[in-house]
Structure formats: structure tokens, C-alpha cells
Amino acid sequence: MNIRFDPEVAATATDRTLTTCHTDALLEALCDIYTNEPERRTATIALPQAQNAEAFIAQARNENLIDKAETRDDRVFLTTSRQTFWQLPRPWLKSPASSETLLSYTQTGSVTHPTRPTNAEGTIYERHFPQLDMTFSLRTADPDADSEVFSEWMNLDRVAHFWDQRGTRAEHAAYLKERREDAHMHPMIGYFDDKPFGYFEFYWAKEDRLGPFYDAGDFDRGLHLLIGDAQFQSAGKLKAWWSGVLHYMFIDDPRTGRLVGEPRVDHVRHIAYMHRMGFYTLKEFDFPHKRAALTVIEREKFFNDFRF
């Protein structure tokens, strides 16, 4: 990619100058700007007025890469906002998004809900964090390959206190297999670079056990999680994996308007951190096995205010 930084242009509120009219080059420039400057609200990219500039602008609009385009002084200026950039599925999603599944409805018990996509194998989401110089990824859990480390985590005292799922490797492999076969769930292992550190269990809330406790939307998404490797609970890594997890849940389907959680009410530290990220507690309620806090974050709040 030919991306050139021009200090004179930067002084006139232009952040990058492209030498080629190609959307991959534009996306690369935007990634460099927004991932290295978390507080950034907008970015403007300049390129020379070229014969194919009009077609390039049309393609950039079609791919939702830009908010506006204008021409002056024989150059084209493309502007995008952080809300637009961070809602892009590229380059983060590594498998087809849930939104690519044709909309149809089915029933689970007495609940009518959208038919959910089949879980893809392998890496689902990947994002590099320059501040850590590490790459976070989410990979679909494999009951055979992942059961050993998953079982180790589940038998940790601090994990068992909240999950209550102590058991053998065979039992935990069966647990992962059951989750893989459940259409409303997608179990994943979180990695930094190639080191597994946690388990993330994504679910569609409407047909979940949580659904009856609030007015669940068709595409509301929830999450259960555990961090097996304690070194990834340090402040920098904690913020990074939370950022990646929430980002994935929203960009996987643009129809997802809110994310929900139901931590135990005595998991005070976890709930407090969720509040700092922008969640609020809608109410407390009783599951058969625990008293829970219903935590919520709205899509608009996340993309407007979250510091990626």
C-alpha cells in the first residue's frame, strides 16, 4: 500500500494523503489513525483529483468507509467519523458476519425469534492493539483441542466460585460440545497473540433464559465469561479484551442495538467495571440459581463514547 504522510497537509486539518485510489489503502490509513489515537473523533484523507476519483468515492461510500467527500484545489477530501469507522466489519471480522444470514423466524419453546447462523470454525475476530503490541482474537471453541485448558480454568477456585462447574476434562469437553450444538450460543476462546487466556460464551438474549426477564429485542446479545490466566486481568489487557469483545458483539450484526449481561449481584468488581465502560444496571432479579444484575449498554452509547 502506498500511504504517505504529508506534514503540510496535516497542518490544514488533513490527516493523511493517499497516492492511490483504492479502498484497501483508505481502510489501512483509517486503521492507522483510529487505532493509534483512541480519542480521535474524525479523520480526513486527501488524494489527488484523478480520472477514477468519482468511481473511487462511490465505492468508498458503498463500503461505508466515509461520511462525506468534497473536491477543492484539485484534490479530493474524504472524511469519516469514529462512529462510522468502528462499526465497519473489516478488517476485524475473519468469518461471515451473523447479519449475512437471511432473515427468517423459528421458535424455541414459546419464543419466536430469528433463525441464528451456524457457528463458523476458527478465528472469528482479530484486532491488533498498538498500545500493547499484542493481537487479540476470538476463536470458536473446539471441544477436543480446548477442553484441557478449559477444564483447568473451570477448576480454579476463583472461577468455580462464580461458575460452579468443577469437573473432569471429559465433562468439560461435553459442556463445550453442548454449547457448540446450541443454536443460540457461540462459545469462543480468547487469545492474546497465540496464548489462550479466557472463555467467552456469546448468546442471543431473546431465546435465552434471560429473555423472559426483560423486553428482549430480536438481536440483543449477551455474554458469559471467565478469565483463566490472571495475568490478563491487568489494567491494560483488561481494557483491551473488553474492548475487543464488545466491539465484536456489535459489528457481528448491525441490528444488535444493545448488549446485556446478568452477573451475580455479589460480583461487585465486575459490575463496577461494566459501569465504567458504559453499561448501566437496569434492575436486579432472581434466577433459580442466583440473584443477578441485568446490565445493558446501547449501541449508540458504545460507538459514541467508548475509548477503543
N, C-alpha and C positions, 0 to 999 in steps of 0.2 A: 504494500500500500504506500502511496506517495502522499504523506501528510507533512506539511511544512508549517512551522510556527513563525509568524511574521510579527516582530515586536511593534512595528509601526502601525499595523492594522489593529493589534491588540490595544494600542493606545486610543483608538477610535471605537472602542467597545466591540471589536471583533475578536473572537477567541481563537479561531483557527482559520487558516486558508488552505483549501484543497486545490490540488493541481489536476485532479481528475474528476469527472462527473460519474461517480459510481457510488451506489448506496452503501456498499460494504465499507468504502473509505469514510463515508459520512458517519456510519454507525461506529466505526473504530474511533473516530475523533470524538464523538459524543461520549463514548465509554471512557475514554481517557480523561475527559473533562469532569464528568459527573462522579466517577468512582474515586478520583483523587481529591475532589472538592465536595465533601458531603453537604456543605451549607449552600452550595450553588443553587440559584433559583431558575436562571435562564442561561442559554448559551447561543451565540451567534457564529455561524460558519460562513465564510466568504469563499467564492470561487469566481474565476474569470467568466465573463459572458462568452459562452461558446455556442456553436451551432446546435448542439443537442441539449442545451440547458433547459429548455422548456419541457422536453421529454423527461429529463432527469428530475425536475421539480415535481412533475406529475407522478413519477414513480415513488419519490420520497413521500409525497402526500399519501399515496396509496398504501405504503408500508407504515404509515403513521409515525414517520421519523421527525416530521417538522410540524410546527404550528402555523408558521407564515413564511412567505417568500416575497422579496422585493428586489427590484433592479435599480441601481443608480451608479453613475460614474463607470459604466461599462463592467460592472461586477454584479453578481447575484449574492444576496444576503439571506441566509436561511436561519430561522430562529426556532428554538424548541424550549419547552419548559421542563422542569424536573418531573412534574406530574406525567407529562407525555413520555419522557424517556424511560422512567422506571416502570411504566406499565407495558413496555414492549416485551414480547415473549423472547425475541432474540436479544442477545446471544445466550440467555440464561437457560432456557428450556432445551433439553437434549433429547426429548421424545415428544411425540404428538401431544398437544395440549388437550385437556378434557373438553374444551369448548369445540373441538373438531368432531366430537361425536354428534351425530344427527339427533335433534331433539325429539324424543318420544317419551311416553309415560308408562310406568308399570306400578305395581302395588306390592308393598311389604306389609303384611298384616292388614290393618285398616287404613294405612297411609299410602296415598297416591303421590308419586314423586318421579322426577326424570330418571330414565334409564341411565345408569352410570357406565362410564367407559371401562374396558378391560385394562387392568394394570399392566403397564409396559415393563419389560425387564431392563436391568442395567441402570445406568446413570440417568436420572430424571431431570436434575437441576444442578448447575455448576456455576460458581462465581468466585472470581479472584478478589481478595481483599488486600489492596496495596499497603494499607497501614500495618498489616500483619505479615505481608509477603507470604500468604498461605491461600490455598484454594479450598473453599468449602463446597461439598457436594452432597446430594441426597441420592441414594441408590436403593432400588427395590430390594427388600429383604429376601434372602434365599434361605428357606428352612434348613437346608443341608449345610451350606457353606457358612451361614451366620449363626447357627444355633449354639456353637461353643462359646463365642464371646457374649452372645445374648444371654445365655444361661449364667455365665459368670456375673454379668451385671445384675440380673434378677435376684441373685443370691447375696448381693451386698446388703448389709444391714440397713443403710440409709435408703436404698431403693425399695427393699422389701417393706419398710415402714409405710410407704405410700401405695405401693402396688400390690403387696400381699400375694406375690406369685413365686415364692420359692419352689424349687423343684429340680428335676434331673434334666440333663441335656435332651433326652428323648421327649420329655414332657414339654420342654420349651420349643423344640422343633415342631411338635404337634400344634402348639399355640400359634407359631408363625404360619404354619400351613393353613390353619383355620382362618387366620386373618387374611391370608392371600386369597382364599376362596370366598371371602365375604365381599360382595359387590360394592358395599358402601364404605369399605375401608381400603387404605393403601399403606401397608407397613414399609418403612424405609429405615436404613441405617445411615447415620450422618458421619461424614468423613471430613477431616482437615488434611489436605494432600491425600496420602493413601492410608491414613491411620483412622480406624473406626473409633468413634468416641461416644455415640449415643443412639438411641432408638426413638423414632418419630412415627406415630400412628395417626395418620390423617383419616378423617371420616367426613362423610356428608351428613349434616346435622338433622335434616328433615326426617329421615327414616331411622335415625339413631335413637338410643334410649333417652337422649337429651331432648329430642324433638317435642314430646308432649308437654314439656315444662315451660315453653315459650312459643311465640308465634314464629316458627321457623320458616325461613324462605327456601325456595327450591334449590338454591345454590349456596346456602350458608355452609361454611366449612369449619370443622373443629379439629382438635389436636390433643393427643396424649403423648407424653414424652418422658424419657429418663436419660440422664447423663451418666454413663458408666465410668468414664475416665475423668476423675475430678480435676485434672489439670486444665480441662476445657471449660471450667466454671470461673476462670479468672476474668476480670472485668472486660478486657479487650476481646477475648474469644467469646465470652458470653454474649456481648452485644453483636458480634459478627454472626454467630449461628442463629440467634433470634432474628436478626435482620434477614438472613437468607431464608429461614423457614417461613416467616410471614410473607416475604416477597413472593416466594414460590406459590403459596396458597392463593394469593390474589391473581398472579399473572397466569396461572394454570387455566383459569376461566374468568373472563371479564364480567361474567354475570354474577360472580361472587361479590355480593355487596357488603358482607360482614363476616368476620371470623369470630368464633365463640370458643370458650373453654369452660371446664367445670372442675377446677381444682378443689381439693378438700379445704374447708374453711380454715383449718389449722395450719395449712401450708402458707403461713403468713408472708414469708420471704418471697416465695414465688409470686403470690398475688400482688405484693408491693412492687415487684419488678415489672409485672404486666401493666400496672397502673402508670409507671414511669414511661413505658413505651407507648401509651395512648389508649390502652384498654380502660374500660370502666366496669364496675360491678353493677349489673342490672338488678340482681336480687340474690338471696340465699334460698336454698331449697333442699329437700331431703330425697336422696336416692335410697334404695333399700340398704345399701352398704356404707353410705357416708352422707354427711351434710356437706353440700357443695356451694361454691360461689359461682354464679353464672357471669362470666366475664365476656365483654364484647368490644370489638374495635370495628369501626366503619371504614369502608374503602376510601372515601373522600378524606377522612381524617388521616389515614395512613399515608396516602400519597402526597398530601399537603404538608404534613408536619414531621413525618418520621425522618430521622437523620440516618441515611444509608451508609 
